[in-house]
Amino acid sequence: MKVLVLGAGVVGTAAAWYLVERGHEVTVVDRRPAAGMETSFANGGQVSASHPEPWASPESRAKAGEWMRRDDLPVSFRLRWQPAQWMWAWKFLQECKPGRVRENTAQIASLATYSHAMLKALRASEEIEYDALTRGILHYYTDSAVFDAAAVAAPLLKQYGIDRAVKTREEAIAIEPALAQAGERIVGATFAAGDESGDAHKFTRELARLAQARGVCFLYDHDIQAIDAAGGDIVGVLVRTKDMKDQVLTAHAYVVALGSHSPDLAGPVGVNLPVYPAKGHSITVEITDASKAPNVSLTDEEARLVVSRLGNRLRIAGMAEIAGYEADINPARIAAIVRRAREIFPGVGDYDSATPWAGMRPATPSNVPIIGRTGLSNLYVNTGHGTLGWTLACGSGAALADIISGRKPEVDFRFT
């Protein structure tokens, strides 16, 4: 079967990889000049299968008003004249109910566990280099009340097959000595020993190279204009090339994997996707004193930041702005990341020369991605992965390839 994948981020590229493995003829289309150039480009670099808790929770519902009033918090919500934003926010509040949180956590955990296994199998079978570190993810806390709550919650994750061990301050520093620089700020930690980290952009680029060697065709610098439907089917996709020439691409099956822009293409053909961008920021710092840099991937729970060692670079990422599609870098957000990094990891590098970045995470109100069929017979979706795009990419791609191939996916998940 000829399959056209729209989007060459980590999610679309992984889907293409598993589709060609299933014997399909695959073409990937993207407006950028290479794979992984948008949300996958400079994200936090974590494969956090042991962190399935959705944003939508009773705690988040209680903080929603504060998110709207203040712009200096790790999460901010700025109202826009966009009905899509209002509808997304209303659905988000509905997903904060305890019963929904439990169901969403179970869904994310199931897909994340499966996806991590697929990633490890891929790494074992292919030569793919992306600054991978398989040393776990340590979640550290600087607020005693928040740590106490996390210590109570950690054992509950075992029902989803997830093991996050509670650690004292001393045990946390033994796992990651660089945390000793923070002094008494660290009050405790939880540790997911099976998680890992790496450079998602490098991974996506290398996977695209491997997929191309298997026969996948990548059409870069092709701006996707519209999807054309007729009689309950997709009959083609209109694209515009770099030299402003329009083309219509056809296939037997089509996959929308365009992240936050998926609703723009799917909506006009009657497929309404509850996906809205949650803009995140990051800085990348060249390490000048390796003795002060962490070697274990970290999550700063109070600041909502993740810290990953990528070779001789340190990536610090996080924050979330529910504020529309403007992809510009917010200097206040970058300043907040730099300020926190200096507090916890002083002397690692020249933070004033850090490379800033901002990217749009495609978030659903539940944080559960949308994967599977649509109401159109040959149109499929693979989007809405939020902050877990890389974590869920391989599992999403393998499962979608199974669905398109007429096979039952191996993972227990609520497909569309």
Backbone hydrogen bonds in HBPLUS format (Angstrom, degrees):
<---DONOR---> <-ACCEPTOR-->    atom                        ^
c    i                          cat <-CA-CA->   ^        H-A-AA   ^      H-
h    n   atom  resd res      DA  || num        DHA   H-A  angle D-A-AA Bond
n    s   type  num  typ     dist DA aas  dist angle  dist       angle   num
A0025-GLU N   A0001-MET O   2.92 MM  24  6.02 157.4  1.97 142.9 150.1     1
A0252-HIS N   A0002-LYS O   2.79 MM 250  5.21 147.2  1.90 133.9 144.9     2
A0253-ALA N   A0002-LYS O   3.13 MM 251  6.53 149.6  2.23 155.0 159.7     3
A0003-VAL N   A0025-GLU O   2.77 MM  22  6.09 163.5  1.80 162.1 167.1     4
A0027-THR N   A0003-VAL O   2.99 MM  24  6.41 154.9  2.05 162.2 169.4     5
A0004-LEU N   A0253-ALA O   2.90 MM 249  6.34 160.9  1.94 154.6 158.8     6
A0255-VAL N   A0004-LEU O   2.86 MM 251  6.23 155.8  1.92 159.4 160.2     7
A0005-VAL N   A0027-THR O   2.77 MM  22  6.11 167.7  1.78 164.3 168.0     8
A0029-VAL N   A0005-VAL O   2.91 MM  24  6.32 157.0  1.96 167.0 174.3     9
A0006-LEU N   A0255-VAL O   2.78 MM 249  5.90 171.7  1.79 169.3 171.3    10
A0257-ALA N   A0006-LEU O   2.88 MM 251  5.51 149.7  1.97 148.9 155.8    11
A0007-GLY N   A0029-VAL O   2.82 MM  22  5.72 152.5  1.89 157.8 167.2    12
A0036-GLY N   A0008-ALA O   2.87 MM  28  6.11 158.9  1.91 139.4 146.6    13
A0013-THR N   A0009-GLY O   2.88 MM   4  5.89 164.9  1.90 156.8 161.8    14
A0014-ALA N   A0010-VAL O   3.04 MM   4  5.95 154.6  2.11 134.2 141.3    15
A0015-ALA N   A0011-VAL O   3.05 MM   4  6.24 156.2  2.11 144.2 150.9    16
A0016-ALA N   A0012-GLY O   2.97 MM   4  6.23 155.6  2.03 145.6 152.0    17
A0017-TRP N   A0013-THR O   2.99 MM   4  6.26 152.7  2.06 146.1 153.4    18
A0018-TYR N   A0014-ALA O   3.12 MM   4  6.45 164.5  2.15 156.0 157.6    19
A0019-LEU N   A0015-ALA O   2.90 MM   4  6.05 148.8  2.00 148.4 158.2    20
A0020-VAL N   A0016-ALA O   2.99 MM   4  6.17 162.7  2.02 151.5 154.7    21
A0021-GLU N   A0017-TRP O   3.09 MM   4  6.31 146.4  2.21 139.2 149.1    22
A0022-ARG N   A0018-TYR O   3.09 MM   4  6.29 134.7  2.31 133.7 144.3    23
A0022-ARG N   A0019-LEU O   3.07 MM   3  5.08 128.7  2.34  93.9 107.6    24
A0024-HIS N   A0019-LEU O   3.17 MM   5  5.70 164.9  2.19 147.0 143.7    25
A0023-GLY N   A0020-VAL O   3.02 MM   3  5.03 157.5  2.07 102.6 108.5    26
A0217-CYS N   A0026-VAL O   3.01 MM 191  6.39 167.2  2.03 152.4 153.7    27
A0028-VAL N   A0217-CYS O   2.75 MM 189  6.18 159.3  1.79 160.6 167.5    28
A0219-LEU N   A0028-VAL O   2.72 MM 191  6.02 173.3  1.73 174.9 176.6    29
A0030-ASP N   A0219-LEU O   3.10 MM 189  6.41 159.8  2.15 156.2 152.5    30
A0222-HIS N   A0030-ASP O   2.99 MM 192  5.56 171.2  2.00 137.7 134.9    31
A0221-ASP N   A0032-ARG O   2.92 MM 189  5.08 160.6  1.95 125.6 127.7    32
A0041-PHE N   A0038-GLU O   2.93 MM   3  5.31 166.1  1.95 121.2 125.6    33
A0198-GLY N   A0045-GLY O   2.78 MM 153  5.05 146.2  1.89 143.3 152.0    34
A0047-VAL N   A0196-GLU O   2.85 MM 149  5.25 172.8  1.86 144.3 141.8    35
A0196-GLU N   A0047-VAL O   3.33 MM 149  5.25 168.9  2.35 137.2 140.5    36
A0051-HIS N   A0048-SER O   3.13 MM   3  5.53 147.1  2.24 121.3 119.6    37
A0060-SER N   A0057-SER O   3.06 MM   3  5.15 116.1  2.49  99.3 114.4    38
A0061-ARG N   A0057-SER O   2.97 MM   4  6.29 157.7  2.02 156.3 163.0    39
A0062-ALA N   A0058-PRO O   3.09 MM   4  6.32 151.7  2.17 143.2 149.7    40
A0063-LYS N   A0059-GLU O   3.20 MM   4  6.48 134.9  2.42 137.3 149.0    41
A0063-LYS N   A0060-SER O   3.05 MM   3  5.05 129.3  2.32  95.2 109.1    42
A0064-ALA N   A0060-SER O   3.04 MM   4  6.06 114.7  2.48 143.5 159.2    43
A0064-ALA N   A0061-ARG O   3.32 MM   3  5.21 155.6  2.39  98.2 105.3    44
A0066-GLU N   A0063-LYS O   2.99 MM   3  5.34 117.8  2.39 107.2 122.4    45
A0067-TRP N   A0063-LYS O   2.99 MM   4  6.29 154.2  2.06 156.7 165.1    46
A0068-MET N   A0064-ALA O   3.20 MM   4  6.51 141.2  2.36 143.8 153.2    47
A0068-MET N   A0065-GLY O   3.22 MM   3  5.26 128.5  2.50  94.1 106.8    48
A0069-ARG N   A0065-GLY O   3.19 MM   4  6.47 137.4  2.39 139.6 150.8    49
A0069-ARG N   A0066-GLU O   3.14 MM   3  5.10 127.8  2.43  94.8 108.5    50
A0070-ARG N   A0066-GLU O   3.03 MM   4  6.07 150.9  2.12 156.8 161.7    51
A0077-PHE N   A0067-TRP O   3.10 MM  10  5.42 166.8  2.12 114.2 114.7    52
A0320-ALA N   A0074-PRO O   2.83 MM 246  6.28 134.9  2.03 155.8 167.5    53
A0076-SER N   A0320-ALA O   2.90 MM 244  6.37 155.3  1.96 162.5 170.4    54
A0322-ILE N   A0076-SER O   2.90 MM 246  6.28 169.5  1.91 161.1 163.5    55
A0078-ARG N   A0322-ILE O   3.12 MM 244  6.24 151.2  2.21 134.5 143.1    56
A0082-GLN N   A0080-ARG O   2.75 MM   2  5.30 138.1  1.92 103.0  90.2    57
A0085-GLN N   A0082-GLN O   2.92 MM   3  5.38 130.0  2.17 112.1 124.5    58
A0086-TRP N   A0082-GLN O   3.27 MM   4  6.72 157.8  2.32 152.0 158.1    59
A0087-MET N   A0083-PRO O   2.89 MM   4  6.10 166.6  1.91 157.0 160.2    60
A0088-TRP N   A0084-ALA O   3.00 MM   4  6.06 154.5  2.07 138.4 145.9    61
A0089-ALA N   A0085-GLN O   2.89 MM   4  6.11 160.9  1.93 151.2 156.2    62
A0090-TRP N   A0086-TRP O   2.94 MM   4  6.18 158.5  1.98 150.4 155.9    63
A0091-LYS N   A0087-MET O   3.02 MM   4  6.24 163.0  2.05 149.2 153.5    64
A0092-PHE N   A0088-TRP O   2.83 MM   4  6.05 149.5  1.93 147.3 156.9    65
A0093-LEU N   A0089-ALA O   3.07 MM   4  6.37 156.1  2.13 149.3 153.6    66
A0094-GLN N   A0090-TRP O   3.23 MM   4  6.59 147.5  2.34 141.4 150.1    67
A0095-GLU N   A0091-LYS O   3.02 MM   4  6.34 145.0  2.14 146.7 156.2    68
A0095-GLU N   A0092-PHE O   3.07 MM   3  5.11 121.8  2.42  95.6 110.3    69
A0096-CYS N   A0093-LEU O   3.20 MM   3  5.20 154.7  2.27  99.0 106.7    70
A0097-LYS N   A0094-GLN O   3.47 MM   3  6.12 169.7  2.48 115.5 116.9    71
A0100-ARG N   A0097-LYS O   2.98 MM   3  5.38 118.9  2.37 111.4 126.3    72
A0101-VAL N   A0097-LYS O   2.94 MM   4  6.21 156.6  2.00 157.5 165.2    73
A0102-ARG N   A0098-PRO O   3.04 MM   4  6.33 160.0  2.08 153.2 156.9    74
A0103-GLU N   A0099-GLY O   3.18 MM   4  6.42 162.5  2.22 144.7 149.2    75
A0104-ASN N   A0100-ARG O   2.82 MM   4  5.99 166.0  1.84 155.7 159.9    76
A0105-THR N   A0101-VAL O   2.85 MM   4  5.95 158.2  1.90 149.4 155.6    77
A0106-ALA N   A0102-ARG O   3.06 MM   4  6.24 158.1  2.11 145.3 150.8    78
A0107-GLN N   A0103-GLU O   3.03 MM   4  6.31 156.2  2.09 148.1 154.4    79
A0108-ILE N   A0104-ASN O   2.96 MM   4  6.18 171.0  1.97 155.5 157.3    80
A0109-ALA N   A0105-THR O   2.87 MM   4  5.95 163.7  1.90 151.1 156.4    81
A0110-SER N   A0106-ALA O   3.02 MM   4  6.09 160.2  2.06 145.5 150.4    82
A0111-LEU N   A0107-GLN O   3.16 MM   4  6.40 170.6  2.17 153.3 155.2    83
A0112-ALA N   A0108-ILE O   2.79 MM   4  5.85 158.9  1.84 152.2 159.3    84
A0113-THR N   A0109-ALA O   2.96 MM   4  5.99 163.4  1.99 148.5 152.2    85
A0114-TYR N   A0110-SER O   3.22 MM   4  6.36 164.8  2.24 145.2 149.5    86
A0115-SER N   A0111-LEU O   2.81 MM   4  5.91 158.6  1.85 147.9 154.8    87
A0116-HIS N   A0112-ALA O   2.90 MM   4  6.06 157.0  1.96 148.2 153.6    88
A0117-ALA N   A0113-THR O   3.19 MM   4  6.43 155.6  2.26 142.5 148.7    89
A0118-MET N   A0114-TYR O   3.01 MM   4  6.35 150.7  2.10 146.8 155.3    90
A0119-LEU N   A0115-SER O   2.87 MM   4  6.17 152.0  1.94 149.5 157.4    91
A0120-LYS N   A0116-HIS O   2.97 MM   4  6.23 162.3  2.00 151.2 155.2    92
A0121-ALA N   A0117-ALA O   3.02 MM   4  6.21 152.6  2.09 142.9 150.5    93
A0122-LEU N   A0118-MET O   2.92 MM   4  6.11 152.4  2.00 144.3 152.0    94
A0123-ARG N   A0119-LEU O   2.89 MM   4  6.16 160.2  1.93 152.6 157.8    95
A0124-ALA N   A0120-LYS O   3.02 MM   4  6.16 147.4  2.13 140.2 148.8    96
A0125-SER N   A0121-ALA O   3.07 MM   4  6.24 139.2  2.24 140.3 150.3    97
A0125-SER N   A0122-LEU O   3.20 MM   3  5.24 127.5  2.50  94.1 107.4    98
A0126-GLU N   A0122-LEU O   2.98 MM   4  5.99 141.3  2.14 151.7 160.1    99
A0199-ASP N   A0130-TYR O   2.85 MM  69  5.35 178.2  1.85 163.2 163.8   100
A0133-LEU N   A0197-SER O   2.92 MM  64  5.30 157.5  1.97 140.7 142.5   101
A0197-SER N   A0133-LEU O   2.98 MM  64  5.30 151.3  2.06 146.9 155.4   102
A0136-GLY N   A0195-ASP O   2.97 MM  59  4.32 126.0  2.27 148.6 141.2   103
A0137-ILE N   A0192-ALA O   3.01 MM  55  5.32 153.1  2.09 133.3 140.2   104
A0192-ALA N   A0137-ILE O   2.98 MM  55  5.32 176.2  1.98 158.4 158.1   105
A0138-LEU N   A0297-SER O   2.93 MM 159  6.39 160.0  1.97 156.7 157.2   106
A0299-THR N   A0138-LEU O   2.91 MM 161  6.22 146.4  2.02 145.9 145.2   107
A0139-HIS N   A0190-THR O   2.79 MM  51  5.17 165.2  1.81 168.9 169.7   108
A0190-THR N   A0139-HIS O   2.88 MM  51  5.17 148.6  1.98 142.1 152.6   109
A0140-TYR N   A0299-THR O   2.92 MM 159  6.23 149.0  2.02 156.4 165.9   110
A0301-GLU N   A0140-TYR O   3.30 MM 161  6.33 166.1  2.32 170.0 174.1   111
A0141-TYR N   A0188-GLY O   3.03 MM  47  5.60 153.5  2.10 160.6 155.0   112
A0187-VAL N   A0141-TYR O   2.87 MM  46  5.82 169.6  1.88 156.4 159.8   113
A0147-PHE N   A0143-ASP O   2.96 MM   4  6.21 157.9  2.01 154.1 161.2   114
A0148-ASP N   A0144-SER O   2.86 MM   4  6.06 159.1  1.91 150.4 156.0   115
A0149-ALA N   A0145-ALA O   3.09 MM   4  6.33 155.2  2.16 143.6 149.7   116
A0150-ALA N   A0146-VAL O   3.00 MM   4  6.25 153.5  2.07 144.6 152.1   117
A0151-ALA N   A0147-PHE O   2.84 MM   4  6.10 151.1  1.93 152.4 160.5   118
A0152-VAL N   A0148-ASP O   3.16 MM   4  6.42 144.5  2.29 140.9 149.3   119
A0153-ALA N   A0149-ALA O   3.01 MM   4  6.25 152.6  2.09 144.8 152.7   120
A0154-ALA N   A0150-ALA O   2.89 MM   4  5.93 149.2  1.99 150.9 157.1   121
A0156-LEU N   A0153-ALA O   2.96 MM   3  5.36 131.7  2.20 111.1 124.8   122
A0157-LEU N   A0154-ALA O   3.12 MM   3  5.61 152.2  2.20 113.7 121.1   123
A0158-LYS N   A0155-PRO O   3.20 MM   3  5.73 162.5  2.23 112.1 117.4   124
A0159-GLN N   A0156-LEU O   3.42 MM   3  6.20 163.0  2.45 115.8 118.9   125
A0160-TYR N   A0157-LEU O   2.92 MM   3  5.48 156.1  1.97 114.7 122.4   126
A0162-ILE N   A0157-LEU O   3.24 MM   5  5.37 159.7  2.28 133.3 131.3   127
A0161-GLY N   A0158-LYS O   2.96 MM   3  4.84 162.5  1.99 106.6 109.5   128
A0165-ALA N   A0191-PHE O   2.94 MM  26  5.07 150.2  2.03 147.7 138.7   129
A0191-PHE N   A0165-ALA O   2.72 MM  26  5.07 150.5  1.81 140.5 150.8   130
A0167-LYS N   A0189-ALA O   2.68 MM  22  4.95 170.9  1.69 149.7 146.5   131
A0189-ALA N   A0167-LYS O   2.95 MM  22  4.95 152.6  2.02 147.6 143.9   132
A0172-ALA N   A0168-THR O   2.86 MM   4  6.09 154.9  1.92 151.7 158.9   133
A0173-ILE N   A0169-ARG O   3.01 MM   4  6.29 157.8  2.06 151.4 156.5   134
A0174-ALA N   A0170-GLU O   3.01 MM   4  6.23 144.0  2.14 140.2 150.5   135
A0175-ILE N   A0171-GLU O   3.06 MM   4  6.36 144.6  2.19 142.5 151.1   136
A0176-GLU N   A0172-ALA O   2.88 MM   4  6.18 159.1  1.92 149.3 155.6   137
A0179-LEU N   A0176-GLU O   3.08 MM   3  6.02 166.1  2.10 128.6 132.0   138
A0180-ALA N   A0177-PRO O   2.97 MM   3  5.68 165.0  1.99 121.7 126.6   139
A0181-GLN N   A0178-ALA O   3.30 MM   3  6.04 163.6  2.32 116.6 120.2   140
A0182-ALA N   A0179-LEU O   2.98 MM   3  5.58 154.3  2.04 115.4 122.6   141
A0183-GLY N   A0180-ALA O   3.07 MM   3  5.43 163.2  2.10 111.4 116.6   142
A0185-ARG N   A0182-ALA O   3.21 MM   3  5.67 156.5  2.27 133.7 133.7   143
A0195-ASP N   A0192-ALA O   3.28 MM   3  5.84 162.5  2.32 116.5 121.3   144
A0203-PHE N   A0199-ASP O   2.96 MM   4  6.22 160.7  1.99 151.9 158.1   145
A0204-THR N   A0200-ALA O   2.90 MM   4  6.07 164.4  1.93 148.0 151.6   146
A0205-ARG N   A0201-HIS O   2.91 MM   4  6.10 165.9  1.93 153.6 157.8   147
A0206-GLU N   A0202-LYS O   2.87 MM   4  6.02 163.9  1.90 153.3 157.6   148
A0207-LEU N   A0203-PHE O   2.82 MM   4  5.99 157.5  1.87 151.8 158.7   149
A0208-ALA N   A0204-THR O   2.90 MM   4  6.07 152.2  1.98 146.1 153.6   150
A0209-ARG N   A0205-ARG O   3.03 MM   4  6.33 149.2  2.12 140.6 149.0   151
A0210-LEU N   A0206-GLU O   2.95 MM   4  6.27 158.1  2.00 149.3 154.5   152
A0211-ALA N   A0207-LEU O   2.82 MM   4  6.00 156.4  1.88 146.8 154.0   153
A0212-GLN N   A0208-ALA O   2.83 MM   4  5.98 153.6  1.90 146.1 153.3   154
A0213-ALA N   A0209-ARG O   3.05 MM   4  6.31 148.7  2.15 141.8 150.0   155
A0214-ARG N   A0210-LEU O   3.14 MM   4  6.46 129.7  2.41 135.1 148.2   156
A0214-ARG N   A0211-ALA O   3.00 MM   3  5.00 131.8  2.24  93.9 107.8   157
A0216-VAL N   A0211-ALA O   2.99 MM   5  5.48 165.8  2.01 141.4 136.9   158
A0215-GLY N   A0212-GLN O   3.00 MM   3  5.05 155.5  2.06 101.3 109.2   159
A0223-ASP N   A0240-ARG O   2.82 MM  17  5.04 153.5  1.89 157.8 149.3   160
A0240-ARG N   A0223-ASP O   2.79 MM  17  5.04 151.1  1.87 137.2 147.1   161
A0225-GLN N   A0238-LEU O   2.77 MM  13  5.40 158.0  1.81 149.9 155.9   162
A0226-ALA N   A0238-LEU O   3.37 MM  12  5.24 156.1  2.43 133.0 136.6   163
A0238-LEU N   A0226-ALA O   2.84 MM  12  5.24 151.8  1.92 152.3 160.1   164
A0228-ASP N   A0236-GLY O   2.90 MM   8  5.33 174.0  1.90 161.4 159.7   165
A0235-VAL N   A0228-ASP O   2.82 MM   7  5.74 164.1  1.84 152.8 158.4   166
A0230-ALA N   A0233-ASP O   2.84 MM   3  5.48 154.8  1.90 153.2 161.8   167
A0233-ASP N   A0230-ALA O   3.18 MM   3  5.48 156.3  2.24 109.9 117.1   168
A0377-SER N   A0232-GLY O   3.05 MM 145  6.37 148.7  2.15 178.1 168.4   169
A0237-VAL N   A0249-LEU O   2.87 MM  12  5.16 147.1  1.98 142.5 153.3   170
A0249-LEU N   A0237-VAL O   2.85 MM  12  5.16 166.4  1.87 147.9 147.5   171
A0239-VAL N   A0247-GLN O   2.84 MM   8  5.35 165.2  1.86 156.3 161.3   172
A0247-GLN N   A0239-VAL O   2.85 MM   8  5.35 157.0  1.90 153.9 158.6   173
A0241-THR N   A0245-LYS O   2.85 MM   4  5.25 167.7  1.86 149.7 150.7   174
A0244-MET N   A0241-THR O   2.90 MM   3  5.15 147.6  2.01 118.6 118.0   175
A0254-TYR N   A0378-ASN O   2.88 MM 124  6.21 156.3  1.94 163.7 171.7   176
A0380-TYR N   A0254-TYR O   2.77 MM 126  6.03 156.5  1.82 157.3 165.6   177
A0256-VAL N   A0380-TYR O   2.85 MM 124  6.26 162.5  1.88 149.1 151.8   178
A0382-ASN N   A0256-VAL O   2.95 MM 126  6.10 151.5  2.03 165.5 156.5   179
A0261-HIS N   A0258-LEU O   3.05 MM   3  5.38 145.1  2.17 142.9 135.9   180
A0262-SER N   A0259-GLY O   3.07 MM   3  5.56 166.3  2.09 119.4 121.9   181
A0264-ASP N   A0261-HIS O   3.12 MM   3  5.39 128.1  2.40 104.3 117.4   182
A0265-LEU N   A0262-SER O   3.20 MM   3  5.58 132.5  2.44 108.3 118.9   183
A0266-ALA N   A0262-SER O   2.98 MM   4  6.11 168.8  1.99 162.2 165.9   184
A0267-GLY N   A0263-PRO O   2.84 MM   4  5.26 156.9  1.90 135.8 142.2   185
A0269-VAL N   A0266-ALA O   3.18 MM   3  5.67 147.7  2.29 112.4 121.5   186
A0271-VAL N   A0266-ALA O   3.06 MM   5  5.08 157.1  2.12 142.3 135.6   187
A0270-GLY N   A0267-GLY O   2.88 MM   3  5.19 155.4  1.94 123.7 123.2   188
A0275-VAL N   A0273-LEU O   2.81 MM   2  5.53 138.8  1.97 105.1  92.8   189
A0276-TYR N   A0363-ALA O   2.91 MM  87  5.38 158.8  1.95 147.1 152.5   190
A0363-ALA N   A0276-TYR O   2.98 MM  87  5.38 158.0  2.03 143.0 143.9   191
A0278-ALA N   A0361-ARG O   2.84 MM  83  5.03 152.0  1.91 141.5 151.0   192
A0361-ARG N   A0278-ALA O   3.16 MM  83  5.03 161.0  2.20 116.1 119.7   193
A0279-LYS N   A0321-GLU O   2.95 MM  42  4.94 144.5  2.08 148.5 137.9   194
A0321-GLU N   A0279-LYS O   2.95 MM  42  4.94 142.8  2.09 130.3 142.0   195
A0280-GLY N   A0359-GLY O   2.85 MM  79  5.49 164.8  1.87 166.5 168.8   196
A0359-GLY N   A0280-GLY O   2.97 MM  79  5.49 155.6  2.03 148.0 155.1   197
A0281-HIS N   A0318-GLY O   2.96 MM  37  5.66 169.0  1.97 167.7 168.8   198
A0318-GLY N   A0281-HIS O   2.91 MM  37  5.66 158.5  1.96 166.1 170.5   199
A0282-SER N   A0357-TRP O   2.96 MM  75  5.24 148.3  2.06 143.0 143.5   200
A0357-TRP N   A0282-SER O   2.96 MM  75  5.24 130.2  2.22 155.2 152.7   201
A0283-ILE N   A0316-ILE O   2.88 MM  33  5.45 151.3  1.96 149.6 158.8   202
A0316-ILE N   A0283-ILE O   2.99 MM  33  5.45 166.7  2.01 160.1 164.3   203
A0284-THR N   A0355-THR O   2.95 MM  71  5.08 140.0  2.11 128.8 141.4   204
A0355-THR N   A0284-THR O   2.97 MM  71  5.08 166.5  1.99 143.8 143.4   205
A0285-VAL N   A0314-LEU O   2.85 MM  29  5.08 165.4  1.88 146.4 150.3   206
A0314-LEU N   A0285-VAL O   2.80 MM  29  5.08 152.4  1.88 144.6 154.0   207
A0287-ILE N   A0312-ASN O   2.97 MM  25  5.55 176.1  1.98 147.8 148.4   208
A0288-THR N   A0348-VAL O   2.86 MM  60  6.03 157.8  1.91 148.8 156.4   209
A0289-ASP N   A0348-VAL O   3.17 MM  59  5.23 152.4  2.25 145.5 142.3   210
A0292-LYS N   A0289-ASP O   3.06 MM   3  5.79 160.2  2.10 120.1 125.8   211
A0293-ALA N   A0290-ALA O   3.23 MM   3  5.12 156.4  2.29 100.4 107.5   212
A0298-LEU N   A0307-VAL O   2.81 MM   9  4.93 164.3  1.83 148.6 154.0   213
A0307-VAL N   A0298-LEU O   2.79 MM   9  4.93 162.6  1.82 141.7 144.2   214
A0300-ASP N   A0305-LEU O   2.71 MM   5  5.08 158.4  1.76 153.7 160.6   215
A0304-ARG N   A0300-ASP O   2.91 MM   4  5.70 119.0  2.29 144.4 160.2   216
A0305-LEU N   A0300-ASP O   3.18 MM   5  5.08 154.9  2.24 137.5 142.6   217
A0306-VAL N   A0317-ALA O   2.73 MM  11  5.35 157.0  1.78 155.9 164.1   218
A0317-ALA N   A0306-VAL O   2.93 MM  11  5.35 158.3  1.97 150.7 157.7   219
A0308-SER N   A0315-ARG O   2.87 MM   7  5.21 160.6  1.90 150.8 157.4   220
A0315-ARG N   A0308-SER O   2.90 MM   7  5.21 176.0  1.90 160.7 161.0   221
A0310-LEU N   A0313-ARG O   2.84 MM   3  5.02 168.6  1.85 147.8 150.3   222
A0313-ARG N   A0310-LEU O   3.01 MM   3  5.02 146.2  2.12 112.2 122.4   223
A0333-ARG N   A0330-ASN O   3.01 MM   3  5.40 126.5  2.31 109.4 122.5   224
A0334-ILE N   A0330-ASN O   3.18 MM   4  6.56 161.0  2.22 156.0 161.5   225
A0335-ALA N   A0331-PRO O   2.88 MM   4  6.05 160.3  1.92 149.3 155.0   226
A0336-ALA N   A0332-ALA O   3.03 MM   4  6.21 148.1  2.13 138.4 146.5   227
A0337-ILE N   A0333-ARG O   3.05 MM   4  6.40 154.0  2.12 149.1 155.6   228
A0338-VAL N   A0334-ILE O   2.94 MM   4  6.22 167.0  1.96 157.1 160.3   229
A0339-ARG N   A0335-ALA O   2.89 MM   4  6.00 159.9  1.93 146.9 152.8   230
A0340-ARG N   A0336-ALA O   3.09 MM   4  6.25 163.7  2.12 145.7 149.5   231
A0341-ALA N   A0337-ILE O   2.90 MM   4  6.08 159.9  1.95 151.4 157.8   232
A0342-ARG N   A0338-VAL O   2.96 MM   4  6.15 157.6  2.01 152.4 157.3   233
A0343-GLU N   A0339-ARG O   3.19 MM   4  6.43 144.7  2.32 139.6 148.9   234
A0343-GLU N   A0340-ARG O   3.11 MM   3  5.07 121.1  2.47  93.2 108.1   235
A0344-ILE N   A0340-ARG O   3.09 MM   4  6.37 157.9  2.14 155.0 159.3   236
A0345-PHE N   A0341-ALA O   2.72 MM   4  5.50 159.8  1.76 150.7 157.9   237
A0353-SER N   A0350-ASP O   3.00 MM   3  5.54 151.3  2.09 112.0 120.4   238
A0354-ALA N   A0351-TYR O   3.16 MM   3  5.00 165.6  2.18 105.1 107.1   239
A0386-GLY N   A0362-PRO O   2.73 MM  24  4.82 149.4  1.82 141.0 135.5   240
A0367-ASN N   A0364-THR O   3.15 MM   3  4.94 143.6  2.29  98.6 109.3   241
A0370-ILE N   A0383-THR O   2.76 MM  13  5.43 160.7  1.80 159.6 166.0   242
A0383-THR N   A0370-ILE O   3.05 MM  13  5.43 162.7  2.08 149.4 153.2   243
A0416-THR N   A0371-ILE O   2.90 MM  45  5.99 167.1  1.92 148.4 152.6   244
A0372-GLY N   A0381-VAL O   2.96 MM   9  5.52 150.1  2.05 157.3 153.7   245
A0381-VAL N   A0372-GLY O   2.88 MM   9  5.52 157.2  1.94 153.8 161.4   246
A0379-LEU N   A0376-LEU O   3.25 MM   3  5.49 176.8  2.25 118.6 119.0   247
A0388-LEU N   A0385-HIS O   3.00 MM   3  5.53 151.0  2.09 142.3 141.1   248
A0392-LEU N   A0388-LEU O   2.89 MM   4  5.94 155.2  1.96 156.7 160.9   249
A0393-ALA N   A0389-GLY O   2.96 MM   4  5.71 116.3  2.38 137.6 152.9   250
A0393-ALA N   A0390-TRP O   3.33 MM   3  5.01 148.3  2.44  94.8 103.7   251
A0396-SER N   A0392-LEU O   2.88 MM   4  5.91 160.9  1.92 156.6 162.9   252
A0397-GLY N   A0393-ALA O   2.86 MM   4  5.98 164.1  1.89 152.0 156.7   253
A0398-ALA N   A0394-CYS O   2.94 MM   4  6.06 163.3  1.97 148.3 152.9   254
A0399-ALA N   A0395-GLY O   2.98 MM   4  6.03 163.9  2.01 146.9 151.8   255
A0400-LEU N   A0396-SER O   2.91 MM   4  6.03 163.4  1.94 150.2 155.2   256
A0401-ALA N   A0397-GLY O   2.95 MM   4  6.06 156.0  2.01 143.9 150.9   257
A0402-ASP N   A0398-ALA O   3.03 MM   4  6.29 146.9  2.14 141.1 149.9   258
A0403-ILE N   A0399-ALA O   2.97 MM   4  6.33 157.4  2.02 149.8 155.6   259
A0404-ILE N   A0400-LEU O   2.91 MM   4  6.17 169.5  1.92 159.1 160.6   260
A0405-SER N   A0401-ALA O   3.00 MM   4  6.03 140.6  2.16 135.7 146.5   261
A0405-SER N   A0402-ASP O   3.11 MM   3  4.97 120.5  2.48  91.3 106.7   262
A0407-ARG N   A0402-ASP O   2.73 MM   5  4.80 163.0  1.75 153.6 147.6   263
A0406-GLY N   A0403-ILE O   3.06 MM   3  5.16 161.5  2.10 106.5 111.5   264
A0415-PHE N   A0413-PHE O   3.07 MM   2  5.84 123.7  2.40 108.5  92.7   265
